[in-house]
Amino acid sequence: MTTYIAEFKAVHKLIQVIQHSVFTWQQEGGEIDSDLLQGKIKRESSMHFYKLLAGDKIEVAMDDISVEITKTEPFNG
């Protein structure tokens, strides 16, 4: 199992704050599937980030969030 780190930006269609962060995960070696990684970031990071910002004011759905992965690499931290 290898640990990886990704730098990403997430944007919500209504909330005008950009989440610019990093995300770590583990997977067996091999190529990184960007679509699967974007979904994982949305579920495990961005949904929580935007729900925290929105409070009770805005309903946050995964379809309202887009994720752009800018860099990935193995992580030995």
Stockholm file with secondary structure:
# STOCKHOLM 1.0

chainA/1-77         MTTYIAEFKAVHKLIQVIQHSVFTWQQEGGEIDSDLLQGKIKRESSMHFYKLLAGDKIEVAMDDISVEITKTEPFNG
#=GR chainA/1-77 SS CEEEEEEEEEEESSSCCCEEEEEEEEECSSCCCHHHHHHHHIIIIIHHHHHHHHTTSSCCCGGGEEEEEEEEEECCC
#=GC SS_cons        CEEEEEEEEEEESSSCCCEEEEEEEEECSSCCCHHHHHHHHIIIIIHHHHHHHHTTSSCCCGGGEEEEEEEEEECCC
//
